[in-house]
Amino acid sequence: MFPVKNKHQAFSLLEILIAMAIMAVMVGLIFPSFGQSSDKLAKQEILRLVAAIELVRDQSVILNREYGLSIDEESYQFLILDEDDSSKKSAWALITDIPGLGLHEFPEGLDINLSIDGENIFSSSNDEIEIFEQDVDIFEGDEDGQKKKIKPPQIYFLSSGELNQFSIAIAIKSFQRSVQEERKFFRVRGFLSGNLKYEGPLIGDLFQDIDREYELDE
């Protein structure tokens, strides 16, 4: 279990500066100059995700908080491990008040794949990944006053600077590529040490080659 930390009562100057940095990065990605490549949409989305992941990873260390990332084939959402005042237990909560870290839906025409600890998730299994040794109750209130369970994230960023090993790959769908074009994808990889690595375009299939080691020119 993660250690329980005091819940923040207001935004600190550091949190405001980080939010402003996220906004600046997001604005910079709105009008990317990727040339005329048909892969530009996939590259735009992976760079947006990389920027958000880097900021969350750094913020987890600076603020001594635990964060998570939930992702599927349609969207992703960042979470924060917070303290429930009533139960005094740690629970995951959605981040809704920091630009760039809220729910983001992928544009149509993209394929998304995720690998956790070398296991190809989206193409091989729909089973939930149990990251934590025991269940964590994660709830969000709805209009009826009842509590709706929120699934724990697949990827987590610890205050120690560590994270679980993952690969996220994005590519345009095959029907949007000409017959002559090779299949390519872009990916971001996270390592236990906390390091991140962005790569692309990589020639191959994002479902078969998501964890493949490429020899890239430095």
C-alpha positions as CSV (number, residue, x, y, z in Angstrom):
1,M,0.0,0.0,0.0
2,F,1.1,3.6,-0.6
3,P,1.7,5.8,2.4
4,V,-1.2,8.2,3.2
5,K,-0.4,11.8,2.6
6,N,-2.2,14.9,3.8
7,K,-4.7,16.2,1.2
8,H,-3.9,19.5,-0.3
9,Q,-6.4,22.2,0.6
10,A,-5.4,24.8,-2.1
11,F,-3.3,25.1,-5.1
12,S,0.4,25.9,-4.4
13,L,2.4,28.2,-6.6
14,L,4.3,25.2,-7.9
15,E,1.1,23.5,-9.0
16,I,0.0,26.6,-10.8
17,L,3.3,26.9,-12.6
18,I,3.1,23.2,-13.6
19,A,-0.5,23.7,-14.9
20,M,0.7,26.7,-17.0
21,A,3.6,24.6,-18.4
22,I,1.1,22.0,-19.4
23,M,-1.1,24.6,-21.2
24,A,2.0,26.0,-23.0
25,V,2.9,22.5,-24.2
26,M,-0.6,21.7,-25.3
27,V,-0.9,25.0,-27.2
28,G,2.4,24.2,-28.9
29,L,1.0,20.9,-30.1
30,I,-2.2,22.3,-31.6
31,F,-0.4,23.5,-34.7
32,P,2.4,21.0,-35.3
33,S,4.5,21.2,-38.4
34,F,4.9,17.6,-39.5
35,G,5.0,18.1,-43.2
36,Q,2.7,16.3,-45.5
37,S,3.1,12.8,-44.0
38,S,-0.1,10.8,-43.6
39,D,1.3,9.8,-40.1
40,K,1.1,13.4,-38.8
41,L,-2.0,12.7,-36.7
42,A,-0.4,9.7,-35.0
43,K,2.7,11.8,-34.3
44,Q,0.7,14.7,-32.9
45,E,-1.2,12.4,-30.5
46,I,1.9,10.6,-29.2
47,L,3.7,13.9,-28.7
48,R,0.7,15.3,-26.7
49,L,0.7,12.2,-24.6
50,V,4.5,12.2,-24.1
51,A,4.4,15.9,-22.9
52,A,1.6,15.1,-20.4
53,I,3.4,11.9,-19.1
54,E,6.7,13.8,-18.6
55,L,5.0,16.5,-16.6
56,V,3.0,14.1,-14.4
57,R,6.2,12.0,-13.7
58,D,8.1,15.2,-12.6
59,Q,5.1,16.5,-10.6
60,S,4.8,13.2,-8.7
61,V,8.3,13.7,-7.4
62,I,8.1,17.4,-6.8
63,L,4.8,17.3,-4.9
64,N,5.5,13.9,-3.3
65,R,2.2,12.4,-4.7
66,E,1.3,9.3,-6.6
67,Y,-0.3,9.6,-10.1
68,G,-1.7,7.1,-12.6
69,L,-2.7,6.9,-16.3
70,S,-5.7,4.9,-17.5
71,I,-5.8,4.4,-21.3
72,D,-7.8,2.4,-23.8
73,E,-8.3,2.3,-27.5
74,E,-10.5,5.4,-27.4
75,S,-9.2,7.8,-24.7
76,Y,-6.9,8.3,-21.7
77,Q,-7.3,10.0,-18.3
78,F,-4.8,10.8,-15.6
79,L,-5.5,10.0,-11.9
80,I,-4.1,11.0,-8.6
81,L,-3.9,8.9,-5.4
82,D,-5.7,11.0,-2.7
83,E,-6.8,10.6,0.8
84,D,-10.5,10.1,1.7
85,D,-11.3,12.4,4.6
86,S,-14.1,10.2,5.9
87,S,-12.3,6.8,5.8
88,K,-8.7,8.0,6.0
89,K,-7.9,5.6,3.2
90,S,-6.0,6.3,0.0
91,A,-8.1,6.2,-3.2
92,W,-7.6,7.1,-6.8
93,A,-9.4,10.2,-8.1
94,L,-9.8,11.7,-11.5
95,I,-7.8,14.8,-12.3
96,T,-10.3,17.4,-13.7
97,D,-8.8,20.7,-12.7
98,I,-5.4,20.8,-14.5
99,P,-5.5,21.5,-18.2
100,G,-4.0,18.7,-20.3
101,L,-4.5,16.0,-17.7
102,G,-8.2,15.5,-18.0
103,L,-10.0,13.1,-20.2
104,H,-8.7,13.1,-23.8
105,E,-10.4,11.3,-26.6
106,F,-8.3,10.1,-29.5
107,P,-9.3,11.4,-32.9
108,E,-10.9,8.9,-35.3
109,G,-8.7,7.0,-37.7
110,L,-6.0,5.9,-35.2
111,D,-5.0,2.5,-33.8
112,I,-3.8,2.4,-30.1
113,N,-1.9,-0.3,-28.4
114,L,-0.6,-0.8,-24.8
115,S,2.0,-3.1,-23.4
116,I,2.6,-3.6,-19.6
117,D,5.7,-5.4,-18.4
118,G,6.0,-7.0,-21.9
119,E,2.4,-8.2,-22.1
120,N,0.6,-6.9,-25.2
121,I,-2.7,-5.7,-23.7
122,F,-5.2,-4.5,-26.4
123,S,-4.6,-7.1,-29.0
124,S,-4.2,-10.2,-26.8
125,S,-6.5,-9.9,-23.8
126,N,-9.3,-7.8,-22.5
127,D,-8.7,-8.9,-18.9
128,E,-8.0,-6.3,-16.3
129,I,-4.5,-5.8,-15.2
130,E,-4.0,-6.1,-11.4
131,I,-1.2,-3.6,-10.6
132,F,-1.8,-3.5,-6.9
133,E,-1.6,-6.4,-4.5
134,Q,-5.1,-5.7,-3.1
135,D,-8.2,-4.0,-4.4
136,V,-8.4,-0.2,-4.0
137,D,-11.8,1.3,-3.7
138,I,-12.0,4.1,-6.2
139,F,-15.3,6.0,-6.4
140,E,-16.8,9.1,-8.0
141,G,-20.2,10.5,-7.1
142,D,-23.0,10.6,-9.7
143,E,-26.2,12.7,-10.0
144,D,-28.2,10.2,-7.9
145,G,-25.8,10.5,-5.0
146,Q,-24.6,6.9,-5.6
147,K,-21.0,6.0,-5.9
148,K,-19.6,4.8,-9.2
149,K,-16.5,2.6,-9.2
150,I,-13.5,3.8,-11.2
151,K,-11.0,1.3,-12.4
152,P,-7.4,1.7,-11.2
153,P,-4.9,2.9,-13.7
154,Q,-2.7,0.6,-15.8
155,I,0.3,2.9,-15.5
156,Y,1.5,4.6,-12.3
157,F,4.0,7.3,-11.4
158,L,5.4,7.1,-7.9
159,S,6.7,9.9,-5.7
160,S,10.0,8.0,-5.6
161,G,10.4,8.6,-9.3
162,E,9.7,5.0,-10.2
163,L,7.0,3.7,-12.6
164,N,5.9,0.4,-14.0
165,Q,7.3,-0.7,-17.4
166,F,5.0,0.1,-20.3
167,S,4.9,0.9,-24.0
168,I,2.2,2.9,-25.7
169,A,2.0,2.9,-29.5
170,I,-0.1,4.9,-31.9
171,A,-0.5,4.6,-35.7
172,I,-3.0,5.6,-38.4
173,K,-5.4,2.9,-39.5
174,S,-4.5,0.8,-42.5
175,F,-7.3,2.2,-44.7
176,Q,-5.8,5.7,-44.4
177,R,-2.5,4.6,-45.8
178,S,-1.7,4.2,-49.5
179,V,-0.8,0.8,-50.8
180,Q,2.8,1.9,-51.4
181,E,3.3,3.2,-47.8
182,E,5.0,1.0,-45.2
183,R,3.1,0.4,-41.9
184,K,4.6,2.8,-39.3
185,F,3.9,3.6,-35.7
186,F,5.1,6.0,-32.9
187,R,5.6,4.9,-29.3
188,V,6.6,6.1,-25.9
189,R,8.2,3.6,-23.5
190,G,8.5,3.9,-19.7
191,F,11.0,2.0,-17.6
192,L,11.1,1.1,-13.9
193,S,13.9,3.7,-13.3
194,G,11.5,6.4,-14.3
195,N,13.1,7.1,-17.6
196,L,10.9,7.7,-20.7
197,K,11.9,7.1,-24.4
198,Y,10.0,8.5,-27.4
199,E,10.6,6.8,-30.8
200,G,9.1,7.1,-34.2
201,P,8.3,6.6,-36.9
202,L,9.1,3.0,-36.6
203,I,8.5,0.6,-39.5
204,G,6.3,-2.3,-38.4
205,D,3.0,-3.1,-36.9
206,L,2.1,-1.6,-33.5
207,F,0.4,-4.8,-32.3
208,Q,3.2,-7.2,-33.3
209,D,6.2,-4.9,-32.8
210,I,5.2,-2.7,-29.8
211,D,8.1,-3.9,-27.7
212,R,10.5,-4.7,-30.5
213,E,14.0,-3.3,-30.0
214,Y,15.0,-1.1,-33.0
215,E,18.5,0.0,-33.9
216,L,18.0,3.7,-34.5
217,D,20.5,6.2,-35.7
218,E,21.7,8.5,-32.9
